[in-house]
Amino acid sequence: MAGFRLFDLNPEQQKAVLTTEGPLLILAGAGTGKTRVITCRVAHMIAEGVAPSSILAVTFTNKAANEMRERLAAMVAKEHASKVLMSTFHALCMRILRAGIEHLGYKKNFSIYDEGDQLGLIKKIITRTAAQDEKLDPYLAKNLISKAKNNGWREPGPGEEKTLAGAVFARYQADLKSLNAVDFDDLLLLAVQLLEEHKNVRDQWSERFRYLMVDEFQDTNKLQLRLISLLADERQNVAVVGDDDQSIYGWRGAEVSNILEFEAHFPNPTVVKLEQNYRSTNTILQAANTLIRNNPRRRVKNLWSDQDGGEKVRVVAMPDDRQEAQFIGDEIQSKQITEGAKWEDFAVLFRMNSQVRLVEQYLRQLKIPYKVVGGKSFFDRREIKDLLAYASCVLNTDDDVSLLRIINTPARGMSDAVVGKAIEHSTMNHCSVWNALQDPVFQSGLSTRGKTAVVQFNALIDGYETRLNQPLADQPAILRELVEEVEYLVDLRRTCKTPEEGLSRENNVREMLKSFEEFGTRSSDGLRGFLDEMMLRQEREEDDEEKGSGVWLITLHAAKGLEFPHVYMAGLEEGVIPHDRSKMEGTVDEERRLLYVGITRAKKTLCITWCQQRLKFGSLTPCNISSFAKELPLEYVEMKSLMQMQNVQVSVESAKSRFDAMRAMLERM
């Protein structure tokens, strides 16, 4: 078999690879080699004569999809590997919608709104919808809309539109459609709607993808499950890989019931359990197994490893969070020196971002390099958002958010008053801002200077829209020319605080333009395809924090899927983990799964700390050890206090001093 040998897999992995027909549930515990199983299974199907183009593998992040592509390319011929579609959910839905969204009343050149675009539109709607005594936070409105969409709601229910939130939801959807735009949640919602309402479209896609694989199935929501069911159709060749014990995204809409009740959606499946762990010592695994058994509703699994023994898991009580930070920093420094470990071999895991500060400060004091996962995304930088807005605007002039972002960037004499009148005109006439700007009635109400600015802006956008849409247009060169004509880089440098900042931001723009040129060498989808790819890169990405060396400071949620030789977990306290909210919201089981995920990140050593008091709201507050602590097995876990550890250290040092003194005395004799 090309690229891999079946006997290199353990028996359960082999069973998963060889089962190719009908529904298949692969319960893959932490560190059990699920990515290897997925790619080997695809390679096996291709070797057995399955057409590569009929195989679809879906996951949640571009990083995971890219890893699967790379592994598959090492197993099968390049021409076969390139025909298998390995995609994120949103990229798959984008593909479906680009091919058929006109059935739902949209044009194919629709724009995708990111979070900033959504908030801008929602604020505008709230301003014109709310009564004087009504208030609705735009962020809350956005989250409510997102939650509703992920539950499959396409519009408010009976009576709900009378509430401000319902009215904003209804207006938001109507405005998005009039702007020929969708948000990320719409990609899933509209793709499902398209497949449900148009059988010919559904048949086309289900016929194309005869074999489906879904990674991280425990993280799917109702819509994603529905999408897979529609694509699977009557064949039911659906293989899902997941672990209910690692379902930690309920707050984001994930339904652990999708994997717990798999048989209800795909009857009579083959069920395979992957329990042999290739990451951690048995001691760490036994601690994790014992903890997670306390969850009443789960699929039974028992992780084990060939790595016998290993150090006990340490649970250490700290007087306060400042000493917790010092203890963690000092231990990391000591281990790095005595064991020759790399800085990136160490990770400090936190339940909440607010816990990071003291550890970060102390590592800086020790001059230990570190990286806080979750820094500002490249795509959140204003110069990148400006460039993408220009590109989106010339492709879809109905995209109000993009147009309003660049209408006076750089400044071109378009005053706030003119822009405000354009928005007002578009609202009153139920048209896009672009159509308002072109309306002679609107222009007639402007000053000579304002009208001149509007006419020049219209000519600029209209001219580049025409050029970009011509057959065989050199789109990268045209976009670069647009940036130069509006003197964007000159303005960017002028508005930066330092020359260094200006140069950095200018390089970001040039890097993005170069990326578009490189995109053109591997795709014929043009500027619209490039924008789609850029938007999808922002979807649930871990931001490639692996770049550079340093101790990892990372939240438990962000650590999922990663592994580290030495792990420290801070804050095993009631109210931290489990979080205060979990008891009210009934999510204690998910908090236990979150702790389980943290424990199973460790390969060699694991130390968990808790504080007897922690600084909260400016004062030291007493803390209690987490109720989860009593669920950890004493056979594999060592409970200590910082004072006990320091006393042991003092005793060892005292004994060493006495021994050295005796040896010196003997040498003098």
N, C-alpha and C positions, 0 to 999 in steps of 0.2 A: 504494500500500500504506500503510495507516494508521500514522502515527507514525515511520516510517523509510523511507529510500530505498535500494533494493538497490544502486544504483551508488555509494553512499557506502562500501560494503564492498570490500575487495580481492578478487581472483578466488578465492582459496582460502576466504576467509570466506563468499563468495557460495555456493560449492559446498557448504559445511557447512550453510548456512541452507536451501538448496533441496533437500537430500537428506532426505526425511522418512520414507521407508519402508525397513524392514529394518535390520540392525545397522549402526551408524556409529561409527567411531573417529576422534575429532578430537584429533590430537596438537598441543596448544597450548603452544608454548614460552613462556618468561617474557615478560610484557609484550606479548603478541600480541593482546589484546582478546578473551579467551575469554568474559567475562561478557556483552559486547555480542553476541557470536555466539549464545550461549544464548538471550538474550531476543529477539533478532531472529528466531531460528528458531521460537520459540514464537509470536511475533506473526505470522510467515508462515503457520504451520499454521492459526492461527485465521482468518486472511484467506482461506485456501483451503477453509474450511468444516469443519475439525476441531473437534469439540465441546471447549470449554475444560476442562470437567470431566473429560475423558478424558486430560488431559495431567498427568503427574507429573514434577516436577524435584526431584532430591534432592541435597543438599550436606552439608557437615559442621558448619557453624556457623550460628547464627541470624542473625549479621551478614551472611553471604553470602546467605542466603535472603531477608532483608529487602531487600538491595540489588537482587536480581533482581526482587522484587515491585515495587519503586519504579520500576525501569527499564521493566518491562512495562506498568505503569499509565500511563506516558507515551506508550506506543505503540499501545495498543488501548483500546477502550471500557472504562470502569470495571467494568461488569457482567460483561464477559468476563474481565478480569484477575483479578477476585476469585474466579472459579471454577477457575482453574488452581491446583493444589496445589503450592506450592513449600515444601519441608520439609527438615528435617534427618533423618538416618537414624533417630535415636531418637524424634523426634516422629512419624514415619511408623509406626514399630513400636508406639508408644503407641496410636495411632489403631486399628491392627489389633487389638491386644490388648484395648482397651476394648470393642471390638465382639464379641470372641469368646473371651476368655480362659477363660470357664467350661468350654469344651471340654477344657481342660487341668487342671481341678480347682481353679481359683481363682475367687474372687468378683470381680465387676466393679469393686468399690470398693477394689481393691488399692492399697497404698502403695508409694512408690518410696524406696528407701534410698540416701542419698548416702554419701560416703566415711566420714564420721564415724559414721553409723549402722552401716555395715558393720563398721567396726573395733570398735565397741561389742559387736556380736553375736559377732564372731570371738573377742574376748578372753574373753567369757563361755563360749564353747564350749571354748576351749583350757583354761580353768581346770578345767572339769569332765571333760575328755577326757584330758588329758596325765597320764602317770605322773610321780612325783616327780622322776625323773632325766631327764625329757624336756623339751625347750625348743623353742618355735616362736615366732618373732617375728610378732606380728599383722600388721604391714605386709607382711612377706614372704608370709604366708599369703594375705592379700588379693590381692597381685600374682599369686601362683601360681594362685589361683582365677580371677582375671580372665583370665589368659593361657590357662588351660584352656578357659574358656567361649568366648573368641574363636576358639579352634581348633575349636569345635563340640562340646566335651565336655559332656555333661549330667550325668554321674556318673563317679566314679573307675573305672578299668578293673580287670580281674581281678587280685586281689592287692594293688592300690594302697590299698584301704581299710584294710589292715593297718598302713600307715604312719600316723604322726600327721597329716601333711599331708592324706593321703587321707581319714582319719577326720573331720578338721575340714571338708573339702570336703563330704563326704556329710551330716554333721550340719548344716552351714551351709545347704545347699539344703533339707533337711527342715524346719529351723526357719523359714527364710524362707517356705516354703509354708504352714506351720502358722500363721504370723503374717499370712498373706494379703499378703505383701510381695514385691517383686522389686528387684533392683539394676539399675544401668544396663546391665550386660552381659546381664542376663536379658531386657531389652527386645528385643534382637536375637535372642538364643538362642531365646526362647519364641515370638517372631513366626515365625521360620523353622520351628520345631517345629510350630506351629499350621498353617502353610501346607503343610508336608510331609505331615502326618498326616490332614488333613481337606480332601479334594479340593473339597468344596462351598464351603468358606471360600476356598480358593485360587482357584477359578473366579470367585467373587464379586468378589475384588479384581483379578484379571487382566482381567476383563471391564470393570471400572470404569476402570482405567488402561490404555488401549490404546497410549499413547505414553509411553515412559520416557526421562528424561534424567538422567545422573549427572555431577555436577561433581567435580573433584579425584579422578578415578578411580584415580590412582596411590596414593592413601591408603587404599583399601578393603582390608578383610581378607577371610578366607575366608567368614565368615558374611554379610557385606554383599554379596559376589559371589553367594552362594547365594540371598539374598533377591531380588536383581534378577533372577536366572535364573528363580526361581519366579513372579515377577510377570509377566515377559515371556512366559512360556508358549510357545505355538507361533507366535505372531505375530512375535516377535523384533524388535519395533520399539524397539530400545534404542540410544540415542545416548549415548556416554560422552565426556567431555572430560577430558584429563589430560596429564601430561608425566612420563615415567619419569625424566627428568633431575632432577626436583624431588621424587622419592620419598625422604623423609627421616624417615619415622616407622616404620621397621622394628622399632625397640625397643618400639613400641606395638602391634605386631601387623599393621601394613600389609604387604601382599604386592605387591612390585613386579612379580611374575610375572603378576598379574591383568591388567596393561596390556601386558606383553611377550608374553603368550600369549592375547591377546584372541580371536584367531581360533579357538582350541581350545574356547572357551565359546560363542562366537557366530559360527558359520561364515560365510565369504564376505562379510565386511563391506566397506563403502566406507571407505577410509582417507584422511583429509584432514590435511595438515600445515600448521599456521599458524606461519610462520617470520619474518614481518615484524614487527619489534619497534617499538613506539611509545613506548618509555620511555627507552632508553639511547643513548649515542653508539656509533658503530661500533667505536671503540677498546675500549670496555668489553666490547662483545659479542664481539669477536674474542678477547679474553683469556679470556672464559668458554667460548667454543666450543672453543678449543685445549685448555683444561683438561679439559673433560668428554669429549673424544674418547679420553682414556686409560681410560675405563670400557669394558671389553670387551663387556659385555652391555647393549645399549641400542638404541633405535630412532633411527636417524640423523636428525639435524636440524641446521640451520645458521642461527642467528639473524642477521638483518641489519637495518639501519636506514637511513632516508633522512638521518639526522643524521651527515653525514660528519665525519671527524676527531674532535676532542675531545682533551682532555689525556690523556697517557699515564697508565696505572695506576701508582701509586708503591708500591714495596715498600721500607720503611725499617727498617734495623736499629737497635735501641735498646740502650744499655748495660744498662738494667734496667727493670723494670716501673714504677718511680716516675717515671723520665724519660719513659717511654712515655706515662703519664698526663698529664704536664706538656706534652709535645709536642702531644698531641691537644687538650688544653684551650686552649693558646696559639694553635694554628692556627684552631680554631673561633672564638675571640674575634677574631682578626685578620680572618678572612674575613667575619665578621658586620659588622665595622666598614667594611672596604674595599669589600665587594660589596653591602652593604645587605641581606644575606639575613636571613630570619627564623630565630629559634632552632630552630623545629621543622623547618627545612630540613636540619638536621644529625642524623645518627644514628651512634652508636657501637655496633658489633655485636661480640658476644662468643660464644665457644663454650660457656663455662661461667659460671654465676652468680657464682662465686667471683672472677672477673676484674673485676667491676664496681666493687668498693670504692674502689680508688685513683683511678679516673677520677671517680667520684662525689665523693670528697673534694676533688679539685682543682677541679672545676667549682664546688663550693660555695665554695671559697677565692676563686675569681675572680668570685663572685656571678653566675654564669651559671645561668639557670633550666634545670631538667632534669626528666625523668620516667623512673623505672625501671619498665619494663613488667612487670606481674605482681604488683601489690600485693594486699593482702588484699581478697577479694571481699566485696561487700555481703552476700551470702548466707552468708558464714562468720561474720558477727557474731552474738554470742550472743543478742541480743534478737530478731534475725530468725529464728534457728533455734528459739528458744523459741516464737515466735508460730506458725511453721509447724508445730511439734510439737503445739501445742494444737489447731490446725485439723485436722491429720492424725488426732489421737487421737479427736476427737469424730466423725470420719467413719469411722474404722476402729479400733475399740477393741482389736482384736487386734494392733495395731502396738505391740509391746513397747518398741521403742527410743524412739518418741515419747512413750509413756506414762511410761516411766521418766525421761525428761528433764524432764517437767513435774509429776510426782507430788508433788514438794515444792518447786515453783517457782511462786510464792513459797512460803516456808516455811508449812506448815499443820499442824504437829505430827506429820507422818509421819516417824518416826525412821528412821535407817539400819537399826535392828534389824527394824522392821516391814517395810520394803522388802525386806530380805534374806530374811525369812521368806516373803514373797510370791513372790519369785523361786524360792526353794527349793521351795515348794508347787507352783508352775507346772511346774518341772522334773520333780518326782516324779510329777505327775499328767498330764504331757504336755498341758498346756493353756496358754493365754495368761496373762499376769500379771493382766489384767483379769478373766478368769474366776476366777482364784485369789482376787482381792480380794472377789469377790461370794460366794464359797463360804462357807456358814455354818460348816463344819468349820474352815476357816482362821480365820475371825473369832473363833471360840470360844477359840482359843489365844492371843488378844491381851489385853493389859491394857485396862482400861476406857477409858483415854485413847487408846490405839492404835486400839481398835475404833471409837471416836467419830470419829477422824480418817479412817479408812477409809470408814465409812458416809457421812460428809459429802462425801468426794471422789467416791465412787460416785454419789451423788445429783447432784453438780455435773455430771459428765461425762454421766450418763444423761439428765439434763434437757436439756442442750444438744444432745445427739445427737438426741433426739426432736424438738426445735424446728427444728433445721437440716434435718431430713428431711421436714418437713411440706410439702405442696404450697403453692406461692406464698410460701414463707418468705422474709423479707427477710434473706438470709444475711449481707450486710455489716454490717447493724445488729446482728444477733445476735452475730456475732464481736466487734464492738466492745463490746457489752454484757458478753461473757465476759471480755474484757481488763479492763474496769472492775470487774466483780464480784470478781475475784480480786486486785484492786488491784496489777496487774502493774507499772504505770508508777510507782506509789508505791514499790514495792520496788526497781525498777530505779534510780530516782534515789538511793535510800538506799544502794545497793551500789556506786555510782560514786565514784571517788576525788575528783573535782572537780565543781562545779555545771555547768561547761561540758561535761564528758563526759556527765553525766546528761541535759542538754538535747539533746545530739547524738544519744544513743541513743534518747531519747524521740521525737525527730523521725523517726528511722529507722522506729520502730514505726508512727507516724502515716502516714508515707509508704507503708508496706506496706499498711496498712488502706485508704488512699485508692486504691492500685493495685487492690485487690480490688473496690472500688466501681466504678472505671473499667472493669475487666474485665467487670462485669455489664452495662455499657451496650453492649458489643460481642459478648457471647457468652451463650448460655443454658446453658452447661455447669456453672454454679454453682461452689461451693467446690472440688469435686473437680477440675474443669477448671482452676481457678486454680492449685491446688497442682501439677497436672501441668505447667502452663506455667512456674511458678517453678522447679521442679526441672530442666526442660529448658533453662532459661536458663543453668544452670551448666555445660552440656555444651560442653567445648572452646571456651569463649568467650575472646576476646582482651580482654574487660573494658572495651572502648571506651576504650583509653588515648589515643585522639585528643583527648579532652577536655583543654582547657588547653594552654598553649604551653610550649615548652622543648625542649632537646636530648633526643633519644631515646637511652636506654641500654637495649639490648634484646638478647636472645639470638638466635642465628641461626635457631633453630627458630621462635621467636615472630615473627621478621621476615618469614617467608614470606607472600607476598601483599601486602606493603607496598612502598613505593618512596619514595626520598628524593633530593633534588638532590645532597647531599654526604654520602658515606659513609666512615666510618673503621672498619676491621676490626682488632681487636687480637688478638695472640697467634698469629701464623702460625708455630707451632712444633711440632716433632715431640712427640707426647704430648698436645698440646692439640687440634690438628687436623692430621692424624688423631689422634683420641683414643687413649690407651694401650690401652683395651679393644678397639679395633676390629681390631687384628691377631690377638688371641686369638679373637675372636668372628667373624672373617671378614667384617667390615663396612666395610672400607676404601673400597669403592666408594660406600657410602652417605655416608661422611665427605667424599669428593670431591664428591658431589652437594650436600652441605651447604655446602661452600665455593662451589660454583657458584651456589647460591641466594643466598648473601651477595653475591657479585660482581654478580649481576643485579638487586640492589635499587637500585644506584646509577644516577642519571640523568645527572649531569654529571661529577662527580669521584669518584674512589675512591683511598683511601690505606690500604694494609695494613701493619701494623707487626708486628715480632717482636723478642723480647728475647734478648740474649746471656746474661743471667741473670735469674732471676725468684725472688721470695720464696716459698718453699714450706716449710711446717711450721716457720716461724720463722727460716729461714736462706736466704741467697741460693744458688740452685742453678743451675749452668751449663745452658744450653739450646741446642738446635740448630734451625736453620731447618727448617721443614716440608719433607718430601720432595715435597709438592705444588708447592713454589716452582719447582723445576726444570721443571715441566710448563707454566709460564706463558711465553708467547711474548715474547722480548726486543724484538721489533718493536713491541709495544704496551705493554710494561712497563718501567719504569725502576727499577733496583735501586740503592739508596743507603744510606748510614749517616747517623745523626744528625750525626756529626762533619763529614761532607762537606757536608751541608746548612748547618750552622752556618758552615763556612769560606766557602762561597759567599756567605752572608748578610754575613759580615764583609767580604769582598772588595767586595761591592756597596756597603756602607755606607762603606768606605774610599774607594772611587772617588768616591762622591757627596760626601764631605767635601772631597776634593781639588778637585773641580769647583766646589763652593761657594766654596772659598778663592780659586780663580782668578777666578771671576766677581766676587767682592768686590774683588779687586785691580784688575781691569779697570774696575770702577765708580769706583774712587778716582782713576784716571788721568785 
